[in-house]
């Protein structure tokens, strides 16, 4: 249950923008390794 969590869940997802057609721009919209690791660290530090 959520009561057992030490920190609130965090969503690491695409930015709130329309998905671009260009692959270069698309790579900026979706989460990359750096953003995923930052999200994990944020949750770990909160707990």
C-alpha positions in Angstrom: 0.0 0.0 0.0 1.0 3.6 -0.3 1.3 4.0 3.4 4.4 1.7 3.3 6.2 4.1 1.0 8.9 6.3 2.6 8.6 8.9 -0.2 5.9 9.8 -2.8 6.2 8.2 -6.2 7.7 10.3 -9.0 6.8 10.0 -12.7 9.7 10.3 -15.1 8.0 10.7 -18.5 8.0 12.7 -21.7 7.7 16.5 -21.5 4.2 18.0 -21.8 4.6 19.0 -25.4 3.4 17.6 -28.8 5.7 14.8 -29.9 7.9 16.2 -32.7 8.6 14.5 -36.0 12.3 15.2 -36.0 14.4 12.4 -34.3 16.8 15.1 -32.9 13.9 16.9 -31.2 12.2 13.7 -30.2 15.3 12.7 -28.2 14.9 15.9 -26.2 11.2 15.2 -25.4 11.5 11.7 -24.0 13.4 11.0 -20.8 17.0 10.0 -21.2 19.3 8.2 -18.8 20.3 11.5 -17.0 16.6 12.5 -16.3 15.7 8.9 -15.1 18.7 8.8 -12.7 17.9 12.3 -11.4 14.3 11.1 -10.7 15.6 8.1 -8.9 18.0 10.1 -6.8 15.2 12.6 -5.9 13.0 9.9 -4.6 15.9 8.2 -2.7 16.9 11.5 -1.0 13.3 12.2 0.0 12.9 8.8 1.7 
